[in-house]
Amino acid sequence: MKNSIKVERAKKDMTQGELAEKIGVSRQTINAIETGKFVPSTVLALKIAKVFGTKVEDIFILEEED
Amino acid sequence: MNKSATKSKTRVNGTMLWSFVSLFTWVLSRVYLLEFEYAKTLGYAIAMITLIPFAIFLTSIFKDVSSVDELERQIQLEALAVAFSLTVLGLMALSLFQMVEPLSAENWSFRHLVPMIYITYLLGLLKARVRYGISSSINEDAQQ
């Protein structure tokens, strides 16, 4: 599964730390999600989408192999 | 780092501290029980006291699971899964070896599984952290 968190962060000029602070996780967790090493829970995905003011499916995109 | 992440990290560090304290206490008790002469009551008392830091360590792990974020929870779960499965493997191997011949307390025996649990837990922790890029992401702090 790929995601556009990095792009959305860049649009809002937001660091990983700031995003982490807003949704109550560690910066390492944001980094692991952003690099595709960790797939977040539905709740966390919804929180991320809420911060960026978009839908979850606009941020997290399923790939062929998923 | 945000407050909840700092709190979680402090708690995890506390768990690591208690794991080392309980291991250290276990080694000390083992050396004393093997090398010195003592009354049976004292021997049992030392054995029971050794369990206290381990019980605190376990309590700390249970508290960790409820306070850390979901990535850390996943890492702890994977570390415990590695430790548990390798310990079961060790138990199976030793119980089969014991059928072949009685195991010597001086060489490989069931009590050697205790340090193995710690070592495999730490190995599992390292493996999971590397898998999720926790160790490699530290240097990226300044860039993010």
Backbone of each chain as ProteinMPNN parsed JSONL, in Angstrom:
{"seq_chain_A": "MKNSIKVERAKKDMTQGELAEKIGVSRQTINAIETGKFVPSTVLALKIAKVFGTKVEDIFILEEED", "coords_chain_A": {"N_chain_A": [[0.847, -1.201, 0.0], [0.62, 2.148, -0.94], [1.249, 5.578, 0.052], [0.355, 9.066, 0.441], [1.385, 10.728, 2.352], [3.742, 12.196, 2.743], [3.635, 14.04, 0.668], [1.296, 15.422, 1.315], [2.084, 16.481, 3.733], [4.075, 18.181, 2.902], [2.569, 20.006, 1.445], [1.246, 21.286, 3.49], [3.338, 22.263, 4.837], [4.463, 20.852, 6.992], [6.184, 19.101, 9.58], [7.345, 15.701, 10.251], [7.348, 15.334, 12.972], [5.538, 17.277, 13.877], [3.158, 16.368, 12.749], [2.988, 13.934, 14.05], [2.66, 14.8, 16.681], [0.12, 15.971, 16.505], [-1.561, 13.769, 16.093], [-0.986, 12.098, 18.162], [1.093, 10.124, 18.27], [4.411, 8.591, 17.995], [7.233, 10.208, 16.347], [8.697, 8.389, 14.953], [6.805, 6.488, 14.313], [5.235, 7.815, 12.423], [7.191, 8.093, 10.461], [7.649, 5.389, 9.823], [5.158, 4.709, 8.76], [4.972, 6.458, 6.614], [7.088, 5.594, 4.989], [6.132, 3.203, 4.225], [6.61, 0.967, 5.739], [5.076, 0.274, 7.856], [1.694, -0.422, 8.329], [-0.949, 1.573, 9.201], [-3.578, 1.496, 11.77], [-7.173, 1.589, 11.283], [-8.262, 3.691, 12.767], [-6.051, 5.372, 13.212], [-5.376, 5.993, 10.571], [-7.653, 7.41, 9.838], [-7.384, 9.589, 11.556], [-5.079, 10.767, 10.519], [-5.965, 11.488, 7.973], [-7.889, 13.347, 8.713], [-6.358, 15.402, 9.802], [-5.149, 16.377, 7.487], [-7.344, 17.156, 6.135], [-8.605, 15.579, 4.246], [-9.909, 12.622, 2.454], [-9.536, 9.229, 3.652], [-8.975, 7.376, 1.622], [-7.767, 8.977, -0.218], [-5.309, 9.375, 0.719], [-4.183, 6.918, 1.455], [-3.402, 4.399, -0.728], [-4.356, 1.465, -2.376], [-2.318, -1.112, -3.807], [-1.481, -3.231, -6.649], [-0.389, -5.68, -5.613], [-1.459, -5.802, -3.058]], "CA_chain_A": [[0.0, 0.0, 0.0], [1.402, 3.392, -0.941], [0.528, 6.693, 0.665], [0.814, 10.394, 0.021], [1.543, 11.545, 3.566], [4.854, 13.127, 2.557], [3.147, 15.109, -0.221], [0.327, 16.206, 2.093], [2.854, 17.236, 4.736], [4.769, 19.257, 2.182], [1.55, 21.019, 1.114], [0.91, 22.037, 4.709], [4.62, 22.649, 5.427], [4.402, 20.205, 8.314], [7.225, 18.084, 9.787], [6.846, 14.423, 10.783], [7.141, 15.555, 14.41], [4.298, 18.047, 14.076], [2.03, 15.47, 12.443], [2.958, 12.958, 15.148], [2.098, 15.522, 17.834], [-1.318, 16.192, 16.277], [-2.361, 12.531, 16.182], [-0.638, 11.389, 19.401], [2.005, 8.973, 18.12], [5.799, 9.043, 17.931], [7.682, 10.597, 15.005], [9.14, 7.148, 14.291], [5.617, 5.824, 13.769], [4.908, 8.537, 11.181], [8.22, 7.743, 9.48], [7.416, 4.002, 9.391], [3.955, 4.707, 7.909], [5.312, 7.203, 5.396], [7.976, 4.786, 4.138], [5.42, 1.97, 3.862], [7.054, -0.182, 6.544], [4.025, -0.04, 8.818], [0.336, -0.039, 7.892], [-1.663, 2.014, 10.416], [-4.945, 1.027, 12.016], [-8.203, 2.455, 10.684], [-8.398, 4.904, 13.586], [-4.898, 6.236, 12.949], [-5.506, 6.457, 9.187], [-8.696, 8.44, 9.854], [-6.823, 10.772, 12.226], [-4.141, 11.395, 9.571], [-6.788, 12.117, 6.941], [-8.559, 14.505, 9.327], [-5.363, 16.481, 9.92], [-4.928, 16.957, 6.155], [-8.636, 17.587, 5.591], [-8.94, 14.784, 3.049], [-10.451, 11.299, 2.742], [-8.505, 8.21, 3.865], [-8.594, 6.759, 0.342], [-6.93, 9.901, -0.993], [-3.954, 9.316, 1.296], [-3.707, 5.525, 1.377], [-3.85, 3.811, -2.01], [-4.034, 0.046, -2.549], [-1.557, -1.445, -5.008], [-1.805, -4.547, -7.244], [0.004, -6.804, -4.748], [-2.169, -5.776, -1.772]], "C_chain_A": [[0.885, 1.255, 0.0], [0.578, 4.504, -0.304], [1.128, 8.03, 0.242], [1.013, 11.325, 1.213], [2.631, 12.611, 3.37], [4.415, 14.33, 1.704], [2.204, 16.037, 0.553], [1.034, 17.056, 3.156], [3.525, 18.437, 4.088], [3.794, 20.392, 1.838], [1.269, 21.918, 2.312], [2.157, 22.519, 5.436], [4.726, 22.117, 6.874], [5.512, 19.152, 8.444], [6.583, 16.787, 10.294], [6.503, 14.582, 12.267], [5.838, 16.273, 14.694], [3.065, 17.188, 13.802], [1.854, 14.446, 13.578], [2.285, 13.554, 16.387], [0.571, 15.649, 17.71], [-2.14, 14.914, 16.455], [-1.961, 11.629, 17.358], [0.154, 10.101, 19.228], [3.442, 9.498, 18.082], [6.169, 9.408, 16.49], [8.129, 9.363, 14.227], [7.971, 6.406, 13.654], [5.205, 6.479, 12.45], [5.899, 8.157, 10.085], [7.994, 6.332, 8.928], [6.193, 3.903, 8.475], [4.297, 5.327, 6.551], [6.172, 6.373, 4.432], [7.356, 3.429, 3.77], [5.841, 0.749, 4.662], [5.987, -0.632, 7.535], [2.679, 0.461, 8.297], [-0.465, 0.336, 9.141], [-3.046, 1.4, 10.554], [-5.927, 1.993, 11.35], [-8.307, 3.781, 11.434], [-7.272, 5.885, 13.269], [-4.962, 6.82, 11.532], [-6.555, 7.581, 9.104], [-8.191, 9.737, 10.49], [-5.898, 11.535, 11.274], [-4.929, 12.151, 8.498], [-7.453, 13.389, 7.467], [-7.607, 15.702, 9.427], [-5.179, 17.178, 8.574], [-6.226, 17.431, 5.484], [-9.017, 16.852, 4.317], [-9.58, 13.454, 3.464], [-9.292, 10.311, 2.897], [-8.02, 7.635, 2.534], [-7.787, 7.678, -0.565], [-5.478, 9.841, -0.502], [-3.36, 7.918, 1.177], [-4.285, 4.866, 0.137], [-3.387, 2.355, -2.119], [-3.273, -0.17, -3.848], [-1.964, -2.845, -5.48], [-1.559, -5.701, -6.271], [-0.707, -6.862, -3.401], [-3.408, -6.668, -1.799]], "O_chain_A": [[1.78, 1.398, 0.833], [-0.636, 4.382, -0.144], [2.255, 8.103, -0.248], [0.837, 12.539, 1.109], [2.47, 13.764, 3.771], [4.774, 15.473, 1.984], [2.297, 17.261, 0.462], [0.637, 18.187, 3.437], [3.546, 19.54, 4.633], [4.136, 21.571, 1.925], [1.082, 23.127, 2.179], [2.067, 23.109, 6.513], [5.033, 22.848, 7.815], [5.749, 18.392, 7.505], [5.425, 16.78, 10.711], [5.509, 14.042, 12.752], [5.118, 15.928, 15.631], [2.066, 17.264, 14.517], [0.738, 14.141, 13.999], [1.465, 12.913, 17.044], [-0.163, 15.458, 18.679], [-3.281, 14.966, 16.914], [-2.513, 10.543, 17.535], [-0.071, 9.116, 19.932], [3.665, 10.708, 18.13], [5.514, 8.979, 15.54], [7.969, 9.291, 13.009], [8.112, 5.779, 12.604], [4.869, 5.794, 11.483], [5.517, 7.928, 8.938], [8.127, 6.099, 7.726], [6.184, 3.115, 7.529], [3.956, 4.792, 5.495], [6.001, 6.445, 3.215], [7.98, 2.615, 3.09], [5.479, -0.376, 4.318], [5.993, -1.774, 7.995], [2.546, 1.612, 7.882], [-0.64, -0.49, 10.037], [-3.61, 0.863, 9.6], [-5.546, 3.078, 10.91], [-8.422, 4.847, 10.829], [-7.509, 7.078, 13.082], [-4.644, 7.99, 11.32], [-6.367, 8.568, 8.394], [-8.517, 10.834, 10.036], [-5.917, 12.764, 11.219], [-4.61, 13.291, 8.159], [-7.564, 14.383, 6.75], [-7.988, 16.845, 9.175], [-5.068, 18.403, 8.509], [-6.2, 18.028, 4.408], [-9.658, 17.409, 3.426], [-9.772, 13.186, 4.65], [-8.209, 10.52, 2.351], [-6.822, 7.431, 2.333], [-7.198, 7.235, -1.55], [-4.549, 10.209, -1.221], [-2.187, 7.754, 0.843], [-5.502, 4.784, -0.028], [-2.203, 2.05, -1.976], [-3.534, 0.488, -4.855], [-2.701, -3.552, -4.792], [-2.401, -6.586, -6.117], [-0.582, -7.849, -2.676], [-4.121, -6.764, -0.8]]}, "seq_chain_B": "MNKSATKSKTRVNGTMLWSFVSLFTWVLSRVYLLEFEYAKTLGYAIAMITLIPFAIFLTSIFKDVSSVDELERQIQLEALAVAFSLTVLGLMALSLFQMVEPLSAENWSFRHLVPMIYITYLLGLLKARVRYGISSSINEDAQQ", "coords_chain_B": {"N_chain_B": [[9.548, 15.714, 19.992], [6.346, 14.453, 20.958], [4.253, 14.774, 23.981], [2.924, 12.366, 24.75], [4.393, 10.459, 23.349], [6.91, 10.796, 24.521], [6.319, 10.044, 27.136], [5.632, 7.367, 26.717], [8.073, 6.39, 25.784], [9.677, 6.757, 28.052], [8.444, 4.969, 29.759], [8.925, 2.537, 28.422], [11.707, 2.511, 28.566], [11.884, 2.187, 31.321], [10.896, -0.387, 31.571], [12.894, -1.817, 30.252], [14.952, -1.3, 32.028], [14.014, -2.665, 34.319], [14.065, -5.226, 33.292], [16.778, -5.693, 33.09], [17.501, -5.401, 35.78], [16.114, -7.542, 36.949], [17.36, -9.669, 35.646], [19.987, -9.36, 36.544], [19.605, -9.716, 39.313], [18.752, -12.339, 39.296], [21.057, -13.665, 38.357], [22.841, -13.039, 40.454], [21.546, -14.316, 42.653], [21.639, -16.937, 41.774], [24.405, -17.439, 41.696], [24.958, -17.143, 44.436], [23.336, -19.198, 45.579], [24.504, -21.424, 44.448], [27.224, -21.319, 45.096], [27.63, -20.771, 47.842], [27.223, -21.716, 51.335], [24.166, -22.249, 53.037], [21.188, -21.905, 55.084], [18.232, -23.895, 54.551], [15.831, -22.43, 54.644], [16.692, -19.807, 54.212], [17.681, -20.102, 51.643], [15.293, -20.629, 50.201], [14.046, -18.197, 50.696], [15.725, -16.393, 49.359], [15.355, -17.306, 46.757], [12.648, -16.648, 46.429], [12.691, -13.854, 46.733], [14.078, -13.167, 44.478], [12.169, -13.392, 42.556], [10.651, -11.084, 42.726], [11.709, -8.642, 41.354], [11.336, -9.62, 38.77], [8.597, -9.956, 38.628], [7.835, -7.288, 38.79], [8.92, -6.404, 36.425], [7.313, -7.811, 34.586], [4.8, -6.655, 35.165], [5.354, -4.084, 34.369], [5.69, -4.454, 31.621], [3.058, -5.135, 30.893], [1.812, -2.694, 31.453], [3.097, -1.091, 29.635], [2.143, -1.988, 27.153], [-0.431, -0.984, 27.101], [0.024, 1.717, 27.026], [1.752, 2.577, 24.996], [2.225, 3.7, 21.528], [0.661, 2.43, 18.448], [2.632, 1.327, 16.737], [4.833, 0.799, 18.389], [3.602, -1.04, 20.044], [3.208, -3.129, 18.266], [5.883, -3.772, 17.75], [6.757, -4.637, 20.304], [5.089, -6.841, 20.583], [5.982, -8.492, 18.496], [8.604, -8.937, 19.365], [8.142, -10.344, 21.753], [6.878, -12.545, 20.661], [8.961, -13.735, 19.24], [10.707, -14.344, 21.375], [9.051, -16.08, 22.893], [8.479, -18.207, 21.051], [11.056, -19.204, 20.471], [11.846, -19.969, 23.001], [10.04, -22.002, 23.573], [10.88, -23.775, 21.618], [13.449, -24.321, 22.616], [12.724, -25.548, 25.047], [11.405, -27.838, 24.07], [13.509, -29.106, 22.723], [15.336, -29.557, 24.852], [13.785, -31.203, 26.524], [13.552, -33.462, 24.963], [16.246, -34.162, 24.664], [16.76, -34.854, 27.26], [15.559, -37.275, 27.46], [17.274, -38.872, 26.15], [19.649, -38.779, 27.638], [20.248, -38.015, 31.156], [20.199, -34.528, 31.845], [23.005, -32.521, 32.562], [23.426, -30.265, 35.232], [25.474, -28.523, 35.117], [26.167, -28.278, 32.488], [24.289, -27.865, 29.47], [21.013, -27.251, 30.427], [17.611, -27.058, 31.724], [17.565, -24.681, 33.229], [19.152, -22.97, 31.845], [17.541, -21.84, 30.045], [16.442, -19.551, 31.039], [18.237, -17.178, 30.846], [18.206, -17.292, 28.098], [15.638, -16.529, 27.352], [15.636, -13.765, 27.856], [17.671, -12.95, 26.097], [16.649, -13.728, 23.595], [14.351, -12.172, 23.544], [15.441, -9.573, 23.466], [16.781, -9.79, 21.035], [14.616, -10.164, 19.329], [13.378, -7.708, 19.691], [15.273, -5.978, 18.582], [15.299, -6.923, 15.943], [12.657, -6.345, 15.137], [12.656, -3.543, 15.403], [14.554, -2.787, 13.506], [13.255, -3.731, 11.246], [11.017, -2.006, 11.086], [12.315, 0.294, 10.649], [13.12, 1.925, 12.763], [15.634, 2.331, 13.998], [17.114, 3.39, 11.88], [15.819, 5.733, 11.331], [16.435, 7.672, 13.135], [18.514, 9.422, 12.466], [17.279, 11.026, 10.663], [15.898, 12.991, 11.876], [16.674, 15.722, 11.943], [16.315, 16.461, 9.321], [13.583, 16.268, 8.838]], "CA_chain_B": [[8.729, 14.531, 20.344], [5.206, 14.88, 21.746], [4.218, 14.331, 25.38], [2.547, 10.954, 24.884], [5.511, 9.643, 22.871], [7.958, 10.881, 25.539], [5.853, 9.244, 28.265], [5.735, 5.97, 26.305], [9.487, 6.041, 25.703], [10.15, 6.656, 29.429], [7.906, 3.734, 30.306], [9.646, 1.435, 27.787], [13.036, 2.497, 29.174], [11.684, 1.622, 32.654], [10.756, -1.834, 31.386], [14.235, -2.32, 29.933], [15.714, -1.227, 33.282], [13.559, -3.761, 35.18], [14.508, -6.496, 32.708], [18.184, -5.873, 33.472], [17.541, -5.595, 37.24], [15.684, -8.912, 37.262], [18.404, -10.581, 35.166], [21.118, -9.191, 37.459], [19.201, -10.35, 40.577], [18.718, -13.795, 39.055], [22.457, -14.133, 38.283], [23.386, -12.945, 41.824], [20.925, -15.373, 43.464], [22.146, -18.214, 41.276], [25.792, -17.566, 42.172], [24.911, -17.357, 45.886], [22.756, -20.514, 45.876], [25.411, -22.475, 43.991], [28.592, -21.231, 45.622], [27.735, -20.575, 49.29], [26.415, -22.583, 52.199], [23.076, -21.481, 53.638], [20.071, -22.701, 55.603], [17.206, -24.104, 53.514], [14.859, -21.323, 54.699], [17.326, -18.661, 53.562], [17.715, -20.447, 50.213], [13.952, -20.398, 49.634], [13.777, -16.751, 50.777], [16.479, -15.765, 48.251], [14.662, -17.688, 45.513], [11.389, -15.891, 46.346], [13.024, -12.432, 46.543], [14.512, -13.032, 43.077], [10.979, -13.296, 41.698], [10.023, -9.759, 42.841], [12.005, -7.769, 40.201], [10.765, -10.184, 37.54], [7.156, -9.645, 38.664], [7.728, -5.856, 38.454], [9.218, -6.35, 34.985], [6.108, -8.266, 33.877], [3.774, -5.623, 35.353], [5.774, -2.957, 33.536], [5.392, -4.805, 30.226], [1.61, -5.032, 30.706], [1.464, -1.264, 31.415], [3.644, -0.585, 28.357], [1.272, -2.349, 26.036], [-1.605, -0.116, 27.06], [0.357, 3.145, 26.922], [2.549, 2.936, 23.817], [1.444, 3.83, 20.293], [0.438, 1.111, 17.832], [3.856, 0.761, 16.154], [5.614, 0.243, 19.498], [2.85, -2.224, 20.481], [3.515, -4.158, 17.272], [7.286, -4.153, 17.956], [6.807, -5.437, 21.536], [4.407, -8.105, 20.305], [6.877, -9.308, 17.667], [9.738, -9.333, 20.21], [7.656, -11.39, 22.655], [6.599, -13.737, 19.844], [10.264, -14.356, 18.965], [11.183, -14.916, 22.635], [8.192, -17.204, 23.268], [8.63, -19.361, 20.155], [12.388, -19.787, 20.626], [11.89, -20.619, 24.315], [9.314, -23.275, 23.405], [11.799, -24.622, 20.844], [14.479, -24.74, 23.564], [12.096, -26.497, 25.978], [11.175, -29.09, 23.34], [14.807, -29.737, 22.465], [15.906, -30.051, 26.109], [12.995, -32.333, 27.044], [13.903, -34.639, 24.145], [17.622, -34.535, 25.008], [16.732, -35.476, 28.579], [15.147, -38.673, 27.282], [18.465, -39.586, 25.692], [20.458, -38.908, 28.861], [19.934, -36.946, 32.113], [20.981, -33.326, 31.55], [23.847, -32.056, 33.649], [23.137, -28.882, 35.629], [26.646, -27.713, 34.786], [26.155, -28.001, 31.048], [22.981, -27.362, 29.044], [19.847, -27.793, 31.13], [16.443, -26.179, 31.65], [17.782, -23.362, 33.83], [19.806, -22.113, 30.858], [16.503, -21.184, 29.232], [16.119, -18.241, 31.619], [18.91, -16.094, 30.097], [17.828, -17.367, 26.674], [14.403, -15.754, 27.165], [16.034, -12.35, 27.77], [18.462, -12.729, 24.876], [15.781, -13.824, 22.417], [13.458, -10.998, 23.587], [16.213, -8.429, 22.974], [17.021, -10.025, 19.605], [13.335, -9.904, 18.672], [13.174, -6.257, 19.755], [16.205, -5.403, 17.601], [14.828, -7.332, 14.613], [11.442, -5.585, 14.823], [13.008, -2.122, 15.245], [15.221, -2.659, 12.2], [12.206, -3.964, 10.247], [10.181, -0.823, 10.936], [13.175, 1.453, 10.375], [13.232, 2.808, 13.93], [17.037, 2.685, 14.224], [17.643, 4.209, 10.784], [15.106, 7.01, 11.194], [16.917, 8.621, 14.143], [19.331, 10.441, 11.804], [16.462, 11.86, 9.792], [15.206, 13.982, 12.704], [17.006, 17.083, 11.565], [15.825, 16.748, 7.97], [12.125, 16.252, 8.729]], "C_chain_B": [[7.567, 14.961, 21.224], [5.171, 14.228, 23.127], [3.926, 12.848, 25.526], [3.673, 10.04, 24.427], [6.643, 9.634, 23.892], [7.604, 9.993, 26.725], [6.011, 7.747, 27.964], [7.178, 5.51, 26.303], [10.07, 5.86, 27.109], [9.71, 5.334, 30.037], [8.652, 2.514, 29.736], [11.06, 1.336, 28.354], [12.977, 1.899, 30.576], [11.581, 0.106, 32.584], [12.117, -2.463, 31.109], [15.086, -2.361, 31.211], [15.344, -2.407, 34.181], [13.96, -5.125, 34.618], [15.961, -6.764, 33.11], [18.325, -6.116, 34.976], [17.17, -7.037, 37.585], [16.713, -9.941, 36.788], [19.6, -10.567, 36.124], [20.828, -9.9, 38.791], [19.226, -11.864, 40.442], [20.14, -14.365, 39.04], [23.075, -14.136, 39.684], [22.863, -14.087, 42.697], [21.491, -16.736, 43.079], [23.565, -18.473, 41.79], [25.798, -17.877, 43.668], [24.417, -18.773, 46.22], [23.676, -21.66, 45.465], [26.729, -22.508, 44.751], [28.692, -21.172, 47.147], [26.885, -21.584, 50.056], [25.37, -21.72, 52.893], [22.01, -22.437, 54.169], [19.002, -22.805, 54.51], [16.225, -22.938, 53.442], [15.407, -20.102, 53.968], [17.369, -18.882, 52.037], [16.377, -20.187, 49.542], [13.616, -18.904, 49.618], [14.473, -16.028, 49.623], [15.785, -16.057, 46.917], [13.382, -16.865, 45.324], [11.656, -14.415, 46.069], [13.412, -12.175, 45.077], [13.322, -12.851, 42.14], [10.381, -11.887, 41.668], [10.379, -8.835, 41.658], [11.406, -8.296, 38.895], [9.263, -9.895, 37.462], [6.936, -8.174, 38.301], [7.963, -5.663, 36.955], [7.978, -6.742, 34.168], [4.996, -7.223, 33.948], [4.061, -4.43, 34.446], [5.472, -3.209, 32.056], [3.898, -4.647, 29.947], [1.172, -3.566, 30.611], [1.924, -0.65, 30.102], [2.658, -0.779, 27.222], [0.068, -1.413, 25.938], [-1.251, 1.35, 26.846], [1.102, 3.535, 25.65], [1.674, 3.081, 22.566], [1.452, 2.497, 19.539], [1.673, 0.502, 17.18], [4.694, 0.095, 17.249], [4.955, -1.043, 20.025], [3.157, -3.414, 19.56], [4.947, -4.69, 17.485], [7.422, -5.05, 19.19], [6.197, -6.818, 21.32], [5.312, -9.041, 19.504], [8.072, -9.807, 18.481], [9.34, -10.474, 21.144], [7.364, -12.686, 21.895], [7.892, -14.487, 19.535], [10.758, -15.063, 20.233], [10.383, -16.165, 23.015], [8.451, -18.425, 22.383], [10.001, -20.014, 20.302], [12.542, -20.49, 21.981], [11.174, -21.978, 24.26], [10.195, -24.274, 22.65], [12.893, -25.186, 21.759], [13.963, -25.794, 24.531], [11.898, -27.861, 25.323], [12.481, -29.847, 23.144], [15.37, -30.351, 23.748], [15.125, -31.241, 26.66], [13.288, -33.611, 26.246], [15.32, -35.131, 24.475], [17.657, -35.293, 26.34], [16.303, -36.946, 28.51], [16.336, -39.519, 26.849], [19.399, -39.841, 26.873], [20.11, -37.777, 29.82], [20.829, -35.728, 31.86], [21.758, -32.878, 32.778], [23.523, -30.594, 33.944], [24.278, -27.961, 35.238], [26.69, -27.365, 33.296], [24.776, -27.488, 30.647], [21.842, -28.05, 29.807], [18.736, -26.754, 31.115], [16.701, -24.779, 32.214], [18.488, -22.41, 32.864], [18.798, -21.405, 29.946], [16.193, -19.782, 29.747], [16.883, -17.113, 30.915], [18.55, -16.089, 28.614], [16.568, -16.553, 26.376], [14.738, -14.269, 26.989], [16.726, -12.063, 26.438], [17.56, -12.758, 23.638], [14.78, -12.655, 22.361], [14.187, -9.778, 23.009], [16.512, -8.559, 21.479], [15.762, -9.715, 18.792], [13.032, -8.418, 18.596], [14.018, -5.56, 18.684], [15.711, -5.668, 16.175], [13.612, -6.495, 14.196], [11.75, -4.111, 14.593], [13.678, -1.863, 13.905], [14.173, -2.781, 11.088], [11.364, -2.717, 10.0], [10.993, 0.461, 10.789], [13.314, 2.406, 11.532], [14.685, 3.256, 14.116], [17.545, 3.631, 13.146], [16.992, 5.582, 10.698], [15.593, 8.072, 12.171], [17.687, 9.771, 13.474], [18.521, 11.393, 10.94], [15.762, 12.978, 10.548], [15.422, 15.415, 12.212], [16.415, 17.462, 10.207], [14.317, 16.902, 7.906], [11.549, 17.562, 9.218]], "O_chain_B": [[7.76, 15.751, 22.148], [5.915, 13.293, 23.421], [4.573, 12.149, 26.305], [3.902, 8.983, 25.017], [7.27, 8.599, 24.115], [8.455, 9.282, 27.26], [6.451, 6.967, 28.808], [7.493, 4.406, 26.748], [10.853, 4.94, 27.346], [10.475, 4.663, 30.73], [8.971, 1.578, 30.469], [11.563, 0.239, 28.597], [13.895, 1.189, 30.988], [12.116, -0.599, 33.44], [12.452, -3.51, 31.663], [15.832, -3.31, 31.449], [16.217, -3.072, 34.738], [14.173, -6.072, 35.376], [16.334, -7.894, 33.426], [19.15, -6.923, 35.408], [17.827, -7.676, 38.407], [16.918, -10.963, 37.443], [20.151, -11.612, 36.468], [21.689, -10.594, 39.332], [19.66, -12.578, 41.345], [20.402, -15.412, 39.633], [23.745, -15.093, 40.07], [23.634, -14.745, 43.394], [21.781, -17.572, 43.934], [23.886, -19.568, 42.252], [26.534, -18.752, 44.126], [25.014, -19.462, 47.048], [23.637, -22.738, 46.058], [27.281, -23.575, 45.019], [29.745, -21.495, 47.697], [25.972, -22.208, 49.515], [25.655, -20.59, 53.291], [21.932, -23.6, 53.773], [18.881, -21.925, 53.659], [15.829, -22.505, 52.359], [14.695, -19.445, 53.209], [17.123, -17.962, 51.257], [16.316, -19.604, 48.459], [12.996, -18.401, 48.681], [13.882, -15.156, 48.986], [15.646, -15.179, 46.066], [13.067, -16.438, 44.213], [10.951, -13.788, 45.278], [13.117, -11.12, 44.516], [13.438, -12.243, 41.076], [9.69, -11.524, 40.716], [9.478, -8.296, 41.016], [11.017, -7.518, 38.024], [8.723, -9.626, 36.389], [5.982, -7.839, 37.599], [7.29, -4.863, 36.305], [7.641, -6.085, 33.183], [4.334, -6.933, 32.952], [3.16, -3.848, 33.843], [5.055, -2.305, 31.333], [3.505, -4.104, 28.915], [0.297, -3.219, 29.819], [1.243, 0.197, 29.525], [2.378, 0.133, 26.444], [-0.395, -1.089, 24.844], [-2.126, 2.151, 26.519], [1.087, 4.703, 25.263], [0.526, 2.64, 22.551], [2.149, 1.558, 19.924], [1.764, -0.721, 17.073], [5.198, -1.015, 17.074], [5.635, -1.998, 20.4], [3.339, -4.543, 20.015], [5.189, -5.895, 17.411], [8.098, -6.078, 19.151], [6.712, -7.826, 21.804], [5.398, -10.233, 19.796], [8.507, -10.947, 18.32], [10.083, -11.441, 21.315], [7.574, -13.782, 22.414], [7.926, -15.717, 19.562], [11.174, -16.221, 20.186], [10.957, -17.181, 23.409], [8.621, -19.537, 22.883], [10.107, -21.24, 20.264], [13.27, -21.476, 22.099], [11.643, -22.966, 24.825], [10.25, -25.455, 22.992], [13.223, -26.37, 21.69], [14.634, -26.788, 24.813], [12.179, -28.899, 25.921], [12.559, -31.056, 23.364], [15.82, -31.497, 23.755], [15.714, -32.178, 27.199], [13.271, -34.71, 26.801], [15.571, -36.333, 24.556], [18.443, -36.22, 26.535], [16.639, -37.748, 29.381], [16.407, -40.714, 27.136], [19.875, -40.957, 27.082], [19.72, -36.695, 29.38], [22.04, -35.858, 31.685], [21.232, -32.859, 33.891], [23.366, -29.786, 33.029], [24.08, -26.761, 35.048], [27.182, -26.308, 32.901], [24.153, -26.748, 31.408], [21.736, -29.277, 29.819], [18.908, -25.676, 30.546], [16.125, -23.802, 31.736], [18.433, -21.192, 33.036], [19.148, -20.503, 29.185], [15.737, -18.925, 28.99], [16.255, -16.174, 30.428], [18.578, -15.05, 27.955], [16.434, -15.965, 25.303], [14.205, -13.6, 26.103], [16.421, -11.088, 25.751], [17.69, -11.92, 22.746], [14.406, -12.202, 21.279], [13.641, -9.048, 22.181], [16.498, -7.57, 20.746], [15.821, -9.1, 17.727], [12.509, -7.921, 17.598], [13.541, -4.673, 17.977], [15.704, -4.778, 15.324], [13.536, -6.002, 13.07], [11.179, -3.49, 13.696], [13.411, -0.856, 13.248], [14.201, -2.03, 10.112], [11.032, -2.399, 8.858], [10.447, 1.564, 10.802], [13.599, 3.585, 11.325], [14.939, 4.435, 14.365], [18.304, 4.558, 13.431], [17.534, 6.492, 10.072], [15.215, 9.239, 12.059], [17.542, 10.933, 13.854], [19.016, 12.444, 10.532], [15.105, 13.822, 9.939], [14.482, 16.201, 12.085], [16.062, 18.617, 9.968], [13.806, 17.588, 7.02], [10.331, 17.744, 9.206]]}, "name": "protein", "num_of_chains": 2, "seq": "MKNSIKVERAKKDMTQGELAEKIGVSRQTINAIETGKFVPSTVLALKIAKVFGTKVEDIFILEEEDMNKSATKSKTRVNGTMLWSFVSLFTWVLSRVYLLEFEYAKTLGYAIAMITLIPFAIFLTSIFKDVSSVDELERQIQLEALAVAFSLTVLGLMALSLFQMVEPLSAENWSFRHLVPMIYITYLLGLLKARVRYGISSSINEDAQQ"}
